[in-house]
Amino acid sequence: MLKNRHFFIVLVILFSLLVAATGMAAPQPQLEVDQAPASKQIAAPPADIRDGRLHLPDPSQLGVRSHSAMIPVTLTPTAVGEWAWSGEFALDGDNISLALFAPNAQNWRLAVQSPGDRMRSLDRAAGQSVSLGIEGVSYAGERYAFAGYKAGVWTVQITSASAAAASAAADASAADATAGYLVLSSDSPYQLYTHLSTHSLLAGNEIGLATYAYDANLAAENGAPAPLVEIIGSATLVVQTATGQKIELAMVDDGRHADGAAGDGVFGATFTAATAGDYTAQVTVTGASTDGTPFTRTSEHTFPVIAPALQLSNRTVSATALDDTRLQLNLRGTALNDPLPNLTAFAEVWGTNAQGEMAPVAWIGGVTTPHQQGSSVTLPLILDARWIALAGVQAPFELRNVRVQDLDTAIPLAQTARLGVYARQLPAAARATITEITDDMLMGPMPDAPARAPEAGVVMLIHGYCSGANTWPTSHFSNYAVFSDLNQNRTHDQFAQLIRNYGNNFSSFGAIAHSQGGAASLHLYTYYWSGLDYSSGARLIQSVGTPYQGTALAGNLALLGEIFGVGCGTNWNLTYDGAALWLSGIPSWARSRIYYHTTSFTDRWWAYDYCNIASDLFLSDPDDGVIERWAGQLSGASNLGHKTGWCHTSGMRDPAQTSDSSRNSNMNTYANR
């Protein structure tokens, strides 16, 4: 038996050598749930404090821009035994389009009346089959184009005699829900900007949304545009709570409903989030452009509300020397939940310089495990005392912009502006001569490499959110392993830990990642020790089509998911707000190890161009069918360029961005392993 075992080991070694020599894929171990990964003790230099990248984001700068109206359709019975719905909508601009998304749309009959025309039925053959989605989440619809028609008030009628449609409509009516959505769009420059009023999304808190109209011809590509005054006639907010309850609120411009100053063109409404869970919201606005043409716009949003978990104490923070290099700073507070999960905690450390002024020392934080005794909780943070020496400061010290955030959503749980620090004795390193920043100052002491002998180093090919299959052509790569967690909805942290666990099968790995896989890889490298840290090569993490700043589609897909009942569910990390909160915990040294690519559709001056004509109803050009070009940017990382003629996934107008053999060959050559 022992001889057979030795013979088997020899065979495994020989096969591994063959894989490395021939460029074959490494053996594909199963994805396993592993023990909790070792967390890094992360820090960042004063420059990261000064440039503001590690501050919590302002929700008013993260609004969704909308040039369309997504109208809920609820069928009701008629006197002749059919089911019907009709509505009147103000449309402005040219090249008007109508799209219908509903599970039973094939059984519906559509009729449209444009301004000054008669009601006429739409020929289904004239419609275009479309789908709206991200990766494995896709909802089918039909689109109709109306070039050259007049702006004004349009009437749309939908009827159905189908028993299936009737049943669906009856169910929808009973639940006070919708049977489908009608999406109206044009090329009008008058668009809608809508944002959350707060990121303190805790049960029991007041949450608001604010909205205003703006002129897209005068606005920058991202950020908050300037509102137009006296253009909105009415605005309504409909919120669906975690329990399924619908709340309808009138939005007002009175300066008292999260809307800024009274009469500034910004409308707002607030509500109290009674329970934790996933919420959706839709804002509907009607108004008239500066030339008097009426318009209708909507904006769609999804966000989680989480349970309050912690209150921070304002007591002075005690700092204890762990060894000759490190200080442990203990944040104290009261736990509102028992037990508390792992959290992220961050703080700026400030000290007194030679002029007697407070100066930044370092930003510190990372994943922290709360220490609880009853309701009392301690959250340890680690400071490498070499930061004190490098800054040339001494006591008194203080912490600024202290915050504790939920690990999965990055929603702030507790914050305080300043805390005093008491350190009885500083480590010897605080008095050393420090001339450079080392990796262990940024990440903490690196653990020894695993004692076991896993497979050789590889480049890991990583898919995105809810992917139904590996998105990378494996023939384009050598010495690779394929990460596979198909048809799943993971937070960045959950996704990162799965990558780390799978990577434990190899001595080291680099990452080539698509879509959310790029953000998850960055999260892994920032917060946890993994095979990424033991790899070597020119590029640690390479990504294509990653929504580092989110995508506007998240809210639209959340509403469609409620009526189609399929898909992976909503993902807060992929929204503008969720992505910005997450990025506020990613320091410059981690970003610098990212090499990213963005793509968009082929741009032809004589034609209407798009990657996905359905998502084009909601995204701002240029985009790859899922992600706008601006939202794929990551400040502090290496931008390897933007390439047209490639879309996010297969099935769009241009080829899938992961199938570009030229780019794949380049990434394979420079990938860490």
Secondary structure, DSSP 4 states (H G I P E B T S, - for coil): -HHHHHHHHHHHHHHHHHHHHHTPPPP-PPP---SPPPBP-EEE-HHHHHT-TTSPPPGGGSPEEESEEEEEE--EE-TTS-EEEEEEEEE-SSSEEEEEE-TTGGG-EEEEE-TTS--EEPPGGGSEEEEEEETTEEEEEEEEEETTPPPEEEEEEEEE--HHHHHHHHHHHHTT--SEEEEEE---SEEEEEEES-S--BTTSEEEEEEEEEEGGGS-SSSPPPPPSS-EEEEEEEEE-TTS-EEEEE-B-SSSSSS-STTSS-EEEEEE--S-EEEEEEEEEEEE-TTS-EEEEEEEEEEEEB---EEE--SPEEEEE-SSSEEEEEEEEEESSSS---EEEEEEEEEE-TTS-EEEEEEEEEEE--EEETTEEEEEEEEETHHHHHHT-EEEEEEEEEEEEETTT--EEEEEEEEEEEESS--GGGGS---S--HHHHH-PPPPPPSS--BPPEEEEE--TT-SS--S-GGG-SSEEE---TT----HHHHHHHHHHHHTTBS-EEEEEETHHHHHHHHHHHHB--GGGG--SSBSEEEES--TT--THHHHHHHHHHHH--SS---GGGSHHHHHHHHTT--HHHHTTEEEEEEE----TTS---S-TTGGGTSPSSB-SSSBGGGG--TTSEEEEEEES-BSSTTSSSPBGGG-HHHHHHHHHHB--
